[in-house]
Amino acid sequence: MTAPERRLARGVVTRYAIGSVGTGGFATLPGLVLVFYLTDTLGVTALAAGLVVTAAKVWDVVVDPWIGERSDRALASSGTRRTWMRVGAIALPFAFAATFAVPLGLPPVASGTWVFIAFLAAATAFSLFQVPYIALPAELTDDYDGRTRLLTWRVVVLSVAILLFGAGGPLLRRAGGSDEALGYLVMAVVAGVLVGAGMLIATTTAPRGAPSAVPPPRRLRDGYAEGLAALRRSRPFRDLLTAFVLQGLATGLMLAAANYVAARVLESEDALTFLFVALIAPAVVCAPLWGRLARRVGKERGFALASLLFAVAAAALVGMLWAPGPWVYAPVALAGAAYAGMQSLPMAMLPDVITHDARRNGDGRAGSFGGVWTAGETAGMALGATLLTVVLAVTGYVESVGSTVVDQPPAAVAGIVVAFSLLPAGLVLLSLVPLARYPLRRGDIDADAAVAVPR
């Protein structure tokens, strides 16, 4: 179901981009505060906290390909992907608030179980929206540069959302004063409402069309089979997804470590807000610049340049081992400028991959691609938080309950710094290997569009 080449209407670009208020908020806050909430408010051990977060995300990896295939079937039978997107947008605020509504007095094991169940529900609701949302660009336009424009503005809004939730979330958390549990609940309720509203607005961009066919009944495993088939047959998809997952692992690790850097290395509650401002303000400014560069040199080359810049900036942060201080905001800002390209360009390359596959194997599989992509992205971000908890456990990080402050051993502080600098830099450099194999160029996509829409 490929749309004819045309300049996207400004309203479509705007409403699609607003959906990133939801995706940015849900991707940022859990990654930023959930592990810290478990270890430093509920008294859950670091490894157990990592298990809680990872187990919920593993469920995402399992369910996303199935959601993608069901979204393709819904498109074929009803002419639109909107229904499932709306269900996810409405359900997520309730589940997210429940995640941070653990009753007072529960032992750590019961608290961890509560968070796991509620976060599992929130993650499922998010996937119901996110998987078809990721599939939409391939159906909104088939123009190489038009997709870059659509996804560039999505990343601009995504960056603003990360700043809003990353810097504003900790401020809302303090609304409870000395009652940390109340502060987390206020944060979750306000954030959940904003996330759901952004998602609902984005659902209006899902095209409505005539049903193409009534799909025959399918077995549960067929949804996974379709996603795996897409991964097997499309080398461009494998290369792009591998690079993006490795980078998701790197950014998930940095995101989860940021709270610890602020509290245990820079030793300032305000430092977390400053870190997010330093990271995201340059991303908002630079996202359109990466789009312009991609029009000149190609998306794949722009993506590689952004990745190299990010790796250099992240590696520089290891200097906190010897001299923690305000200087760290400069390399963080450089990483933020690169992050804009690392988000917008691969997302603009994904619909190219989908239409390239459609030219050879037929339309109607965008949801399956989106499901596998979202599963990979989710796995990368989740394993980033898990990797942090492993580092914390190995280096002897000491957990605490409520507002109790404990002294951390030097090894734990060093582990936090390495998790925020050298480990992410190495992962991003590793992502350049599959990216170097990515075969599609502008000429390939233009040829696909010419076949799809004769001129």
C-alpha positions as CSV (number, residue, x, y, z in Angstrom):
1,M,0.0,0.0,0.0
2,T,2.5,2.5,-1.2
3,A,1.5,6.2,-1.4
4,P,2.3,8.1,-4.6
5,E,5.3,10.4,-4.5
6,R,4.3,13.8,-3.4
7,R,5.3,16.5,-1.0
8,L,3.9,15.6,2.4
9,A,1.4,18.1,3.8
10,R,2.7,20.1,6.7
11,G,-0.2,19.0,8.9
12,V,0.7,15.3,8.3
13,V,4.4,15.9,9.1
14,T,3.4,17.9,12.3
15,R,0.9,15.3,13.6
16,Y,3.2,12.4,12.9
17,A,6.0,14.2,14.7
18,I,3.9,14.9,17.7
19,G,3.6,11.1,18.2
20,S,7.2,11.3,19.4
21,V,6.1,13.1,22.5
22,G,4.7,9.7,23.4
23,T,7.6,7.6,22.2
24,G,10.2,10.0,23.6
25,G,8.5,10.2,27.0
26,F,8.1,6.4,27.4
27,A,11.6,5.7,26.1
28,T,13.2,8.3,28.4
29,L,11.5,8.1,31.8
30,P,11.7,4.3,32.4
31,G,15.2,4.2,31.2
32,L,16.2,7.1,33.3
33,V,14.5,6.5,36.6
34,L,13.1,3.0,36.8
35,V,16.2,1.2,37.9
36,F,17.1,4.0,40.3
37,Y,13.5,3.9,41.7
38,L,13.9,0.1,42.3
39,T,17.4,0.3,43.9
40,D,17.3,3.6,45.8
41,T,13.6,3.9,46.8
42,L,12.2,0.3,47.0
43,G,15.4,-1.3,48.2
44,V,15.6,-3.9,45.4
45,T,19.1,-5.2,44.7
46,A,20.8,-4.0,41.5
47,L,20.7,-7.4,39.7
48,A,17.1,-7.9,40.7
49,A,16.2,-4.4,39.4
50,G,17.9,-5.2,36.1
51,L,16.0,-8.5,35.9
52,V,12.6,-6.7,36.5
53,V,13.3,-4.2,33.7
54,T,14.8,-6.7,31.3
55,A,12.1,-9.3,31.8
56,A,9.4,-6.7,30.9
57,K,11.4,-5.7,27.8
58,V,11.9,-9.3,26.8
59,W,8.2,-9.6,26.6
60,D,8.2,-6.7,24.2
61,V,10.7,-8.5,22.0
62,V,8.4,-11.5,22.0
63,V,5.1,-9.7,21.3
64,D,6.3,-7.0,18.9
65,P,6.6,-9.2,15.7
66,W,3.2,-10.6,16.4
67,I,1.7,-7.1,16.8
68,G,3.4,-6.1,13.5
69,E,1.8,-9.0,11.6
70,R,-1.6,-8.3,13.2
71,S,-1.3,-4.7,12.2
72,D,-0.7,-5.7,8.6
73,R,-3.8,-7.9,8.7
74,A,-5.8,-5.0,10.2
75,L,-4.6,-2.8,7.3
76,A,-5.7,-5.4,4.8
77,S,-9.1,-6.1,6.4
78,S,-10.1,-2.6,7.5
79,G,-7.9,-0.2,5.4
80,T,-6.2,1.4,8.4
81,R,-3.8,0.7,11.3
82,R,-5.5,3.2,13.6
83,T,-7.4,0.9,15.9
84,W,-4.6,-0.8,17.6
85,M,-2.7,2.5,17.9
86,R,-5.6,4.1,19.7
87,V,-5.9,1.2,22.2
88,G,-2.3,1.5,23.1
89,A,-2.5,5.3,23.5
90,I,-5.5,5.1,25.8
91,A,-4.1,2.2,28.0
92,L,-0.6,3.4,28.5
93,P,-1.2,6.3,30.9
94,F,-3.0,4.0,33.4
95,A,-0.3,1.3,33.3
96,F,2.5,3.8,33.6
97,A,1.0,5.4,36.6
98,A,0.5,2.0,38.2
99,T,4.2,1.2,37.7
100,F,5.2,4.0,40.2
101,A,2.2,3.4,42.6
102,V,3.8,0.7,44.7
103,P,2.0,0.7,48.1
104,L,4.1,1.8,51.1
105,G,5.6,-0.9,53.3
106,L,5.9,-3.7,50.8
107,P,9.1,-5.8,51.1
108,P,11.5,-5.5,48.2
109,V,10.5,-8.7,46.5
110,A,6.8,-7.8,46.5
111,S,7.7,-4.2,45.3
112,G,9.7,-5.6,42.5
113,T,6.9,-7.9,41.4
114,W,4.4,-5.0,41.4
115,V,6.7,-2.9,39.2
116,F,7.3,-5.8,36.9
117,I,3.5,-6.5,36.3
118,A,2.6,-2.9,35.9
119,F,5.6,-2.1,33.6
120,L,4.8,-5.2,31.5
121,A,1.3,-3.8,30.9
122,A,2.7,-0.4,30.0
123,A,5.2,-1.9,27.6
124,T,2.5,-3.9,25.9
125,A,0.3,-0.8,25.5
126,F,3.3,1.1,24.1
127,S,4.0,-1.7,21.5
128,L,0.4,-1.6,20.3
129,F,1.0,2.0,19.3
130,Q,4.7,2.0,18.4
131,V,4.8,-0.9,16.0
132,P,2.3,0.5,13.5
133,Y,3.6,4.0,14.1
134,I,7.0,2.9,12.8
135,A,5.4,1.3,9.7
136,L,3.6,4.5,8.7
137,P,6.4,6.4,6.9
138,A,6.6,3.7,4.2
139,E,2.9,4.3,3.5
140,L,2.8,8.1,3.7
141,T,5.4,8.8,0.9
142,D,7.8,6.9,-1.3
143,D,10.1,9.9,-1.9
144,Y,13.7,9.4,-0.6
145,D,14.1,13.0,0.6
146,G,10.4,13.3,1.7
147,R,11.0,10.4,4.2
148,T,14.1,12.2,5.5
149,R,12.0,15.4,6.1
150,L,9.2,13.4,7.8
151,L,11.6,11.6,10.1
152,T,13.8,14.7,10.7
153,W,10.9,16.6,12.2
154,R,9.9,13.5,14.2
155,V,13.4,13.5,15.7
156,V,13.2,17.3,16.5
157,V,10.0,16.6,18.5
158,L,11.6,13.4,19.9
159,S,14.5,15.5,21.1
160,V,12.3,18.1,22.7
161,A,10.3,15.3,24.4
162,I,13.4,13.7,25.8
163,L,14.4,17.1,27.2
164,L,11.0,17.7,28.6
165,F,10.7,14.3,30.3
166,G,14.4,13.9,31.1
167,A,14.8,17.3,32.7
168,G,11.2,17.8,33.9
169,G,10.7,14.3,35.2
170,P,13.2,14.6,38.1
171,L,11.7,18.1,38.9
172,L,8.2,16.5,39.1
173,R,9.7,13.7,41.2
174,R,10.7,16.3,43.8
175,A,7.0,17.5,44.0
176,G,6.5,15.0,46.9
177,G,9.2,16.8,49.0
178,S,10.7,14.2,51.4
179,D,8.1,11.7,50.3
180,E,9.9,10.1,47.3
181,A,7.1,7.6,46.6
182,L,4.6,10.4,46.2
183,G,7.0,12.3,44.0
184,Y,7.4,9.4,41.6
185,L,3.6,8.9,41.4
186,V,3.1,12.6,40.5
187,M,5.7,12.3,37.9
188,A,4.2,9.1,36.4
189,V,0.6,10.5,36.3
190,V,1.6,13.8,34.5
191,A,4.0,12.0,32.1
192,G,1.4,9.3,31.3
193,V,-1.2,11.9,30.3
194,L,1.3,13.7,28.0
195,V,2.5,10.5,26.5
196,G,-1.0,9.3,25.7
197,A,-2.1,12.6,24.3
198,G,0.8,12.7,21.9
199,M,0.1,9.2,20.7
200,L,-3.6,9.9,20.1
201,I,-2.7,12.9,17.9
202,A,-0.3,10.7,15.8
203,T,-3.0,8.1,15.2
204,T,-4.8,10.6,12.9
205,T,-2.0,10.3,10.3
206,A,-2.6,6.6,9.7
207,P,-4.1,6.5,6.2
208,R,-7.6,5.3,5.7
209,G,-8.3,3.2,2.6
210,A,-10.5,0.5,1.2
211,P,-9.8,-3.0,2.5
212,S,-7.6,-4.9,0.1
213,A,-8.7,-8.3,1.2
214,V,-10.1,-10.3,4.0
215,P,-7.1,-12.2,5.3
216,P,-7.6,-15.9,6.0
217,P,-7.3,-17.1,9.6
218,R,-3.7,-17.4,10.8
219,R,-2.0,-19.3,13.6
220,L,-0.2,-17.5,16.4
221,R,3.2,-18.6,15.1
222,D,2.6,-17.2,11.7
223,G,3.1,-13.6,13.0
224,Y,6.6,-14.5,14.1
225,A,7.3,-16.5,11.0
226,E,6.5,-13.4,8.9
227,G,8.9,-11.2,10.9
228,L,11.7,-13.7,10.7
229,A,11.1,-14.2,7.0
230,A,11.5,-10.4,6.5
231,L,14.8,-10.5,8.5
232,R,16.1,-13.5,6.5
233,R,15.4,-12.2,3.0
234,S,16.4,-8.5,3.4
235,R,20.1,-7.9,3.8
236,P,19.6,-4.1,4.1
237,F,17.2,-4.7,6.9
238,R,19.6,-7.0,8.8
239,D,22.5,-4.5,8.4
240,L,20.5,-1.5,9.4
241,L,18.8,-3.2,12.4
242,T,22.0,-4.6,13.7
243,A,23.6,-1.2,13.7
244,F,20.6,0.4,15.3
245,V,20.3,-2.3,18.0
246,L,24.0,-1.8,19.0
247,Q,23.4,1.9,19.2
248,G,20.3,1.4,21.2
249,L,22.3,-0.7,23.7
250,A,24.8,2.2,23.9
251,T,22.2,4.9,24.5
252,G,20.2,2.7,26.8
253,L,23.3,2.2,28.9
254,M,24.1,5.9,29.0
255,L,20.5,6.8,29.8
256,A,20.3,4.4,32.7
257,A,23.7,5.6,34.0
258,A,22.8,9.3,33.9
259,N,21.0,9.3,37.2
260,Y,23.9,7.6,38.9
261,V,26.4,10.0,37.3
262,A,24.5,13.0,38.6
263,A,24.0,11.6,42.1
264,R,27.2,9.6,42.7
265,V,29.9,11.2,40.4
266,L,28.9,14.9,40.1
267,E,27.1,14.7,43.4
268,S,24.3,17.2,42.5
269,E,20.5,16.7,42.1
270,D,20.5,19.5,39.5
271,A,23.2,17.8,37.4
272,L,20.7,15.4,35.9
273,T,18.7,18.3,34.5
274,F,21.8,19.9,33.2
275,L,23.0,16.7,31.6
276,F,19.7,16.4,29.6
277,V,19.8,20.1,28.6
278,A,23.3,19.6,27.4
279,L,22.4,16.5,25.5
280,I,19.1,17.4,23.9
281,A,19.4,21.2,23.1
282,P,22.0,20.5,20.5
283,A,20.0,17.6,19.1
284,V,17.0,19.9,18.5
285,V,19.2,22.4,16.6
286,C,21.2,19.7,14.7
287,A,18.4,17.4,13.5
288,P,17.6,19.5,10.4
289,L,21.3,19.9,9.7
290,W,21.7,16.1,9.5
291,G,18.8,16.0,7.1
292,R,20.5,18.5,4.9
293,L,23.7,16.6,5.0
294,A,21.9,13.4,4.1
295,R,20.5,15.1,1.0
296,R,24.1,15.9,-0.1
297,V,26.0,12.7,0.8
298,G,23.3,10.1,1.4
299,K,21.6,8.9,4.6
300,E,24.0,6.0,5.2
301,R,27.1,8.3,5.1
302,G,25.5,10.8,7.3
303,F,24.5,8.1,9.8
304,A,28.1,6.9,9.9
305,L,29.5,10.4,10.5
306,A,27.0,10.9,13.3
307,S,28.0,7.6,14.9
308,L,31.7,8.5,14.8
309,L,31.1,11.9,16.4
310,F,29.0,10.3,19.2
311,A,31.7,7.7,19.9
312,V,34.4,10.3,20.2
313,A,32.3,12.5,22.5
314,A,31.3,9.5,24.8
315,A,34.8,8.3,25.1
316,A,35.9,11.8,26.3
317,L,33.6,11.5,29.3
318,V,36.0,8.9,30.9
319,G,37.8,12.0,32.2
320,M,35.3,12.1,35.0
321,L,37.3,9.4,36.7
322,W,40.0,11.9,37.5
323,A,38.2,15.3,37.3
324,P,34.4,15.3,37.6
325,G,33.0,18.8,37.0
326,P,31.0,21.1,34.8
327,W,33.4,20.4,31.8
328,V,31.4,17.2,31.2
329,Y,28.6,19.2,29.6
330,A,30.7,20.1,26.6
331,P,31.3,16.5,25.3
332,V,27.7,15.6,26.3
333,A,26.5,18.5,24.0
334,L,28.7,17.1,21.2
335,A,27.1,13.7,21.8
336,G,23.7,15.3,21.6
337,A,24.5,16.9,18.3
338,A,25.4,13.5,16.9
339,Y,22.5,11.8,18.6
340,A,20.1,13.7,16.3
341,G,21.6,12.1,13.3
342,M,21.8,8.7,14.9
343,Q,18.0,8.8,15.4
344,S,16.7,10.6,12.3
345,L,18.8,8.9,9.6
346,P,18.3,5.2,10.4
347,M,14.6,5.9,10.9
348,A,14.5,7.5,7.4
349,M,16.3,4.5,6.0
350,L,13.8,2.0,7.4
351,P,11.0,2.9,5.0
352,D,13.5,2.7,2.1
353,V,14.3,-0.8,3.2
354,I,10.5,-1.7,3.4
355,T,9.7,-0.4,-0.1
356,H,12.8,-2.0,-1.5
357,D,11.6,-5.4,-0.1
358,A,8.0,-4.6,-1.4
359,R,9.3,-4.2,-4.9
360,R,10.6,-7.7,-4.9
361,N,8.2,-9.5,-2.6
362,G,4.9,-7.6,-2.7
363,D,3.3,-4.9,-0.4
364,G,1.6,-5.3,2.9
365,R,4.5,-6.3,5.2
366,A,5.4,-2.9,6.7
367,G,3.9,-3.9,10.0
368,S,6.1,-7.0,10.2
369,F,9.2,-5.0,9.5
370,G,8.0,-2.5,12.1
371,G,7.4,-5.2,14.7
372,V,10.9,-6.7,14.3
373,W,12.5,-3.2,14.3
374,T,10.6,-2.2,17.5
375,A,11.6,-5.5,19.1
376,G,15.2,-4.9,18.3
377,E,15.2,-1.3,19.5
378,T,13.4,-2.4,22.7
379,A,15.9,-5.2,23.3
380,G,18.9,-2.8,22.8
381,M,17.5,-0.2,25.2
382,A,16.6,-2.8,27.8
383,L,19.9,-4.6,27.7
384,G,21.6,-1.3,28.1
385,A,19.9,-0.9,31.5
386,T,20.7,-4.6,32.3
387,L,24.4,-4.0,31.4
388,L,24.5,-1.1,33.8
389,T,23.1,-3.3,36.7
390,V,25.7,-5.9,35.9
391,V,28.4,-3.2,36.2
392,L,26.9,-1.9,39.4
393,A,26.8,-5.4,40.9
394,V,30.3,-6.3,39.9
395,T,31.8,-3.1,41.2
396,G,30.0,-3.3,44.6
397,Y,27.2,-0.7,44.4
398,V,25.3,-0.4,47.7
399,E,21.5,-0.2,47.4
400,S,19.4,1.9,49.8
401,V,15.7,2.4,50.8
402,G,13.8,5.7,50.7
403,S,15.9,8.8,51.1
404,T,18.7,7.0,53.0
405,V,22.1,8.1,51.6
406,V,25.0,5.6,51.7
407,D,28.7,6.0,50.7
408,Q,29.6,4.1,47.5
409,P,33.0,2.3,47.1
410,P,35.4,3.9,44.7
411,A,35.1,0.9,42.4
412,A,31.3,1.5,42.0
413,V,31.9,5.2,41.1
414,A,34.5,4.1,38.5
415,G,32.0,1.6,37.1
416,I,29.4,4.3,36.7
417,V,31.8,6.5,34.8
418,V,32.9,3.6,32.5
419,A,29.3,2.7,31.8
420,F,28.6,6.3,30.8
421,S,31.6,6.7,28.6
422,L,33.9,3.9,27.3
423,L,31.3,1.1,27.0
424,P,28.8,3.2,24.9
425,A,31.7,4.5,22.7
426,G,32.8,0.9,22.0
427,L,29.3,-0.3,21.2
428,V,28.7,2.6,18.7
429,L,32.1,1.9,17.0
430,L,31.1,-1.7,16.7
431,S,27.8,-0.6,15.0
432,L,29.8,0.8,12.1
433,V,30.7,-2.7,11.0
434,P,27.2,-3.7,9.8
435,L,26.5,-0.2,8.7
436,A,29.5,-0.4,6.3
437,R,27.7,-3.4,4.6
438,Y,24.4,-1.6,4.1
439,P,23.9,-1.7,0.3
440,L,21.0,0.7,-0.5
441,R,21.7,4.1,-2.0
442,R,19.6,7.0,-3.4
443,G,19.6,5.4,-6.9
444,D,18.1,2.2,-5.6
445,I,15.2,4.0,-3.8
446,D,14.5,6.2,-6.8
447,A,14.4,3.1,-9.0
448,D,11.9,1.5,-6.5
449,A,9.7,4.5,-6.7
450,A,9.8,4.6,-10.5
451,V,8.6,1.0,-10.6
452,A,5.9,1.6,-8.0
453,V,4.6,4.7,-9.7
454,P,5.2,4.8,-13.5
455,R,5.8,8.4,-14.8
